[in-house]
Amino acid sequence: MQNYARIGGVLSIVSGAFGILWLLFFIFIGVLIGLAFNYGDSSMNDADVRNILIVIYGFAGVCYALVGALGIVGGIFALKRKYWGWSLAGAIAGAMTMFPCGIPAVIFVTLGKGEFEGQRAPATAVGVIDRQGGI
């Protein structure tokens, strides 16, 4: 049996973790924006602009964190080889947070579809011959 699902699950978890790291990055950027407006020169003291930028960066960070959490959950399901649909959704979410790990995760989870409980492996020529009493 292949380990495609396991490889895809690990890649999904790594991609999901990067989604959580993006949240921390956007929080850091929001803090820097707040500091720049508070302690910068007098031309940058517009509180409304500061608040809007902080909300935008905070919202982007929360979105990345939610997508990253879906990637982690999908990766865990892929490691357990349960719920292929959730595993694939997690791999796709991982592709949104970290493209270089997410695309291989989608490929490996898709190739490992037959490894999941309740999923049938695709028919192969060897499998058909074996069922008919041949080789």
MOHULIN-V184031 format. One line per field, one symbol per residue. ss: DSSP state (H for helix, E for strand, L for the rest). phi: phi as a letter, one per 20 degrees, with the letter a starting at -180 (. if undefined). burial: # if it has 24 or more other ideal C-beta (glycine too) atoms within 12 Angstrom, else .. A space follows every 50 residues. Layout:
# MOHULIN-V184031
ss=???
phi=???
burial=???
This chain:
# MOHULIN-V184031
ss=LLLHHHHHHHHHHHHHHHHHHHHHHHHHHHHHHHHHHHHLLHHHLLHHHH HHHHHHHHHHHHHHHHHHHHHHHHHHHHHHLLLHHHHHHHHHHHHHHLHH HHHHHHHHHHHLHHHLLLLLLLLLHHHHHHHLLLL
phi=.fdfffffffffffffffffffgfffffffffffffffdefffddffffg fffffffffffffffffffffffffffffelclgffffffffffffebgf effffffffffegfeefndefffdfffffffenei
burial=...#################.##..#...#..##..#............# ..##..##..#..##.#############.#.##.#############.. ##.###.######.##...................
